[in-house]
Amino acid sequence: MGVVPVRCFTCGAVIGDKWDEFTKRVKEGQDPGMVLNELGVKRYCCRSMLLSHVNIFDEVLKYYNVKGERG
C-alpha cells in the first residue's frame, strides 16, 4: 500500500494504474526497464516517476497510534 502519483508530474500521463503490476514483476526478479517497456511506459519522465518512487507510507504510519494521534 502506498501513495503513488496518479499522473506524471512532467507530462501529465496516467501512470498510477501501472504501479501494482510494475512492483509485482520487479519483486519477482524481472528487469525494471523491460517491465516498463512491456507496460508501455516510453517517456523518460514517466519512467523516472515509477523507478524513483519511494513507498514511505507504511514507515510513517509506525509513528501514529491507533487513534490517529501522534504518539
N, C-alpha and C positions, 0 to 999 in steps of 0.2 A: 504494500500500500504506500502511496506517496502522492505528492503534488507534482504532477508532470505538466509542463506547459502544453496547452491545447494547440496553440499556434506558434510557429517560428517567430521569434522577436524581430527578425530582419525582414523576411519576405511575406510573412503572414500565412504561409501554407499550413494546412492542418497536419500536425504530427503526433498529437496526443493519442490517436487511435492506433498507432504503431508501437507504442511503448511496451505493452504487455507481451506481444509477440517477439519484439526485439530482445527484451530481457530474458524471456524464457529460452530462446535459442542460443543466446550468448552464454547463459548458465550451463547449457548442455554442451558447451565447448566449441560452438561454431565461431568462425571468424566474424567479428562485428562489421567489418567493411562489406563482406559478402552478404551478410544478413540485410544490411541497409540497401544494397543493390537489389536483392530479391524482393524487398518490401517496396521498392520504387522510390526510395529517398535518394534523389540525384543531386540536389543543390548542396553545396558545401556548408551553407549557413544552417540548413535543416539537419544535416548530418552532425554538425558540431553541437547542436542543441541536444540531440539524443546521446551522443558519445560523451559529452561533458556533464550531463545531468547527474547530480549527487542527491540521492534519496535520504534526506536527513529527518524526515517527518517522524519516523519511529524513534530516533535518537532524542528529539525534542520532547516527545511525549513522556520520556522517563522522568523529566523534571516537573511534571504536574501530577498531583494526586487524583484520586477517583472523582472528587467533586469538581475538578477543573480549576482548582486554585493552585497557586504556586506553593510548593512545599519542600 
